Amino acid sequence: MEPAMSVLVDGVLTAARGAGLTEASLKYQRSCCVTVARYCTDHAIDEYNGQVRHRFLAEQDTRLQQGSIGPVFRSSLEKTANMLLEFKLAGKVAWRRRRPMSTQLPSRFETALRLFDESLSGTLAVGSVELAVGEIRQLLTHLRDRGHDSFGNVGLDDVRGFLIAVAPNHRSGMGNTVWAVKRFFSFLNDFELSDLPVHAMLSQVSPRRIRILPRFTQDEVARLLTVIDTATAVGNRDYAMVRLAVSTGLRCGDITDLRLESIDWRRDEIRIVQRKTSATLALPLTAEAGNAVADYVLNARPASDAPEVFLRAYAPHVKLTGPTGALIMKRYLAAAGIPHKAGDGKTFHALRRTLGTRLIETGTELPMTAQILGHARIDSSKRYIALDTDSLRECYLPLTGFGCRAEALQ
């Protein structure tokens, strides 16, 4: 990314943070900024201006007609392109919603939503709490628009009407919405705020749909790994991340969150707290994945005080954020000859499903444990892994030779 565009992107994202957007919304906005920046990079554009914006939006119109993107993303890209230009011309940008929205809820609804949020916190992962609260805010907005300001006169027809109204926006299924509504009304029933039997009504709201989730074949995985150029810093990093996903099934967010101290090089294990579930997890580090990560740490990882293993290749050298998995797959799917279009599921997450399918087909169990046993860190020379042993003395293991145990150097 050109420095000038980097400044524009930072300005827009700063405005987004100042507007109080959630982490999920910030991540989405960052992906829009990256799309515009990538267009400039791919077309060797040094200066972003009104003509560039016009050509960019024309290309997005073509993608929309081809079905590569949807109308909502196309609208978001136009908003982002406009804000980038606004920041360049004015040095600031006023964050504006795509359309005016009335978010004020009746006080009883706001109180119930806050208490519902608190009741979920600590029992579910942060992302699941945000999902449930977001769905219920839409429900309460729907009830407000139908003239309700309390739960006493809310009927099953109101809930049914909400589900019918939002169904077109959930093309992949209504499972999350139904789950959130059932959980919310169970909460209301427990606190005697409502006696509506929503759970019974939604127990069989629709036949369960069995989806065949897309994955990669072993041949496709091999081709994907082959086309990654490990001679470059970016390629070296991407190869290690894909290798790690293929061998452990870790989600992309957990890979980008992975810290140097989370790798136990002596036991060939990775210990993390999963971002989605908040559960601790330990997974074996295979020889292929271990060597790929070690090669990146020793030869391609920028010098940085950041605790994460995988960093941006360009300054600032900090942890990867935003749509990292999508960018990685976009770089290499076409080169590997793997067909891909929007919505087909051939994503970074499909590497996780690929491992799961292989384990089921072979009857193999992936050993894991929740026990966290110690720490490891890279020493200042980045040539060895320093481990704190039980005897409180340091030993050093060379970052080579996975597949056989390296001897500690006294």
N, C-alpha and C positions, 0 to 999 in steps of 0.2 A: 504494500500500500504506500502510495506516495505520501510524503510528509504533509503536504498541503491538505490532502483528503483526510489524513489522520486527524488533523486539527478540526476539520469540519465535523467529522464523526464524533469526536470527543465533545464538541459543543452541543450537538443534538442530544447525545446521551446524557450530558449534564443537565440539560433542560428537562429531559424525561425523568431523571431522578428527582429533580426539584418539584416536579408535578406530582410526586408521590406514587408513581407506578409500582406495582408489585414486581417481584423478581421475575416472574413468568412473563410479564408484559415488557420488562426491560430486555429480557433475552430475545423476545420477538422483535422489538425495535432494533436491537443490535443486528439481528439477522437481516433486517431491511437495509440498514446502513452498509453492511458487508456486501449485499447484492449490488448496490450502487457503486461502491468502491471497486468491486471486482470488475464491473463493466468498464470503468475507467482504466483499470490495469490491463484488461484484455484488449482494449482498443488503443493502448499507448497514449492515453489522454493525460496531459500534464496539468491542465487547468480546467477546473469545473466551472461551467458558466451556463447561461440560459439555453444556448444551443445544444450543449451536451445534455442538459436535462430533457430537452425536447426529443433528441435522438434516443435517449434511454427509454423514455416513456413510449415512444413508437415501437421500440423492440419489445417492450412488455405487452403492448397491445397484440403484437404478433404471437407472443407466447400464450396469451390468453385465448386467442382464436384457435391455437393448436391444442389447447387443453393442458399445456405444461404447467400453468399456474391457474389459480382460481380468481374470481372477481374480488374477493376480500383482500387477498394478498396484493393484487394489482392496485387496489385503492390505497393500501398501506404503503406500497412503494412510491406512489405519486405523492403522498403526504410527506414521506421521508425525503424524496428528491427536492421537493419545494422547501423544506426546512433547511436542508444542507445549503441551498442557494441563499436562503434568507440569512443564515448565519454568516456566510461569506460576505454578503453585501452590507449587513448591518452590525456584524460582530456579536449578535445575540439572536436568540430565537424564542418566541413565546409559544409555549406548548399549547396546542389546541386539540381537542378531541375531534374524531372524525365527524361526529355530528353532535348537536346539543343533546345532553342527557340529564334527566331529572333523577338524581340519586337519593334525594331525601326521603326517608321512610318514616312512617308514623313512629312515635316514641316507643310504643309497645313492641313494634317489630324490631326496631334497632336494639332494644334491650334483650329481646329473645335471641337475636342473632349473635350478640356479644356473648351471652351466656352459653349458647350452643358452641361457639368458637372455643370458649374456655373449657367446655366439657370434653372437646375432642383433643385439645392440646395435651401432649404427653402420652396419649393412647394411640395416636396415628402419626405417621410421618408428616413433616411440615407440608410437603406437596399435597398429600391427601387431605389435610385440613383445609388448605387454600382452595382445593377443588370443591369440597363439600360446602364451604362457606360461600363460594362464588355461585354455585348452583342455587343455594337457598336464597341468596340475595335476589336472584332473578325471580324465584318463586314469590318472594315477598313484594317485589316490585309489581308483579302480575296481580297479586291480591290487592295491592294499593290501588292500581289502575281500575280495578273492578269495584272500588268503593269501600274496601275493608280497611279498618284501622285497628282491629283486634282479632283474636282467633275464635271468639265465641260464636260468630255467625259464619265461619268458613265451612263450606260443605264439600262433599266428595266431588260434586260437579266443578267446583272451583279448582281443585287439584287436577282433575281430569282435563279441564280446559287448559291449564298450564302445560301439561305434558303434550297435548295436541299442538299447542302454539309453538313450543320449542323443538318439536320433533324434526322439522325440516333442517334445523341447524346441527343435527346430530346424525350425519349420514353413516357414521361407523357404528351407531347403536345408541340406545338410551340407557344402557346399564349404569353408567356413572350417575346420571340424573335420578333414576329410580332409586338407586342406593342412597343418595343424599337425602331425597325426600322422605324415604322410609326412616332413615336415621333421625331426621329432624323431628318428625311427628312422634317417634318413640320418645325422644327427648321431651317434647311438649306433654305427652301422656304421662311420663314419669313425674313431671312437676305439676301435673293437673292444670296445665294451661290450655289443654284441648283434650277432648275425648273422642276425636275423630278416628275411626279404625282404618287409617290409611294403609297400615301394614297388611291387613287382610285383603284390601282391594288390590294391592300391588303384588301380592304373593305370586300371582300368575298373570302378570300384566301382558305378557306375550310369550310365545314359544321361544325357548332358548335357541339362539342361533349358533350353530357350530361353525367357526371360521377356521379355514386353513391358513395359518399365518405363513407368509413367505419366508424363505431362507435361501442360503446359498448352497450349491452342491460343493462337494470336495474339490471338484475340478475348478469351479469358479473361485473358490478360496485360494487355490494354488496359483491361478492366473492373476488374481488380485495382488497377491504378495510378490509375484514375479515382476510386475510392471512398476513397482515402487522403486525409485532410484535412491538407493541408500548412500550414494556418493555425495548427495546434498544434505544440508542440515535438516531441511524440512522433510525430505524423504526418509532420512534416518529416523527422525522422530515419529513420522507417520507409520513407518514399518513396525517400530517397536509397539506402538499403540494397537495396531491391527493384530500383531502377533499375540499381544496380551489379551485382546478381546477373544480371539479365536481359541486360545488355550484355557482361559479362565471363565469366559462368559460374562465378564464384568460389564456393567453398563458404561456408556461413554462418560457420564458424569462422575462415576466412581474412578475411572481411569484418569480423568483430568484433575480430580481431587487427590490422587495418590501422592503421598509424601515420601521423601527419601527414607525417613525413619520408619515407614510402614513396611519396608522390605527387609525380611530376615534372610540375609544372603547365606548365612551358615546353614540354616535349615531349609533353604529354597522355598520360602513361604512369603505370602503377602497377607498382611493383617489390616483390615479397614473397618470403618463404620459406614455402612451403606447409606448413601444420601437419601434414597427413596424410603427405606424401611427403618432406618436408624438402628439396625441390628449389626452387631459385630460379626465379622466373618474372617476366616483364615482359609486361604486357598494355596495349593501347591504351585510353585513356579517351575514350569518345565524348562528343560535345557534350551529349547529354541527361543522361548519367550525371555528367559533369563539372559541369554546371550544378546538378544536384540536390545533389551533395556540397558544392559551393561555397556554395550557398544555406543548407545546414544549418550549415556551419562558421561562416558570417558572421552568420546570423540566429537560429539555434536551439540551437547547441551551448553547453552551460553553460560558464562560465569555470572552467577547471580546468588543473592542471599535468599531467594524465594525457596520455601521448603518443599514445594511440589516437584515431582520428577519431570513432568513435561511442561515446557515453557514456550512462550512465543519466540519465534526465530528472529524477530526484529524488535528493536527497542520500543517500548520498555519490556525487558525480559521478565515477564510475570506469568502467572498461570494462565492456561488457555480458558477462554470463556466463550459464550455465545454458541452458535451452531457448529461446534467443532466437528462432530461426527458427520454432519451433512457435507461440510467442506471437504473432508477427507475422502468421502465416497465420490463426490463430484470430480475430484482430481483424478481418480484411478478407475472408475467403473468403465468409462468409455475406452480408455487405453487397454483395459483388459478384455474388451469385446463383450461386456456383460450388458445386455439391454436394460434400460432403466427409464421410467417416466414417472411423473408426479403421482403419488398415491399407490404405487405398486409394491411398497414395503421393502424394496431393496435398499435398505438403509444400514447405518452402522449397527443399529439394534438387531438387525437380522443376523449379525455374527453371533449374538447371544443365542438366538433361536437355532442357529446352525449347530452350535455345540450341544444344546439340549437335545436336538434330534439325533445327533450322532451317539450321545450317551444312551438314549432310549433304544436305538437300533442295535447297539452292541451290548446292551445290558450292563454297561459300566457305571459304577457309582463314583461321583466326584467327592473325594474326601474333604471334609471341611470341619472346622471347629470354631467356637466362639471365644476360645481362650486366647488371650493376648500375652505373649511371652517375652518381652524384651524389646530392644530397639537397635536400629542400625543407622549409621550416618556416613556420609561421604567425607573423607578427610580433605584438608585444604588442597592437597595436590591432585585430588580426584583420580588417584591411581589405585587406591585401595578402599575397601569397605572397613570402617572401624566399628567393632562390636563391643558393647559393654557386657562382659561375661558375668556369670554369677559370682565369681570371685573378685569382682570389681577391678579387674585388670583389663587392659585393652589388648586385643589381638587384631591382626590385620589379615584379611583374606584378599588375594588378588581377584579382580573382576574378570576372571577367565575360567574356562574349564568346567562349566556347568555340566552335569551329567556324572561327574565324579566329585567327591568332596575335596575342596582345597585345604591344604594344611595351613594351620595358623603360623604366622611368622612371629617368632618371639622377639 
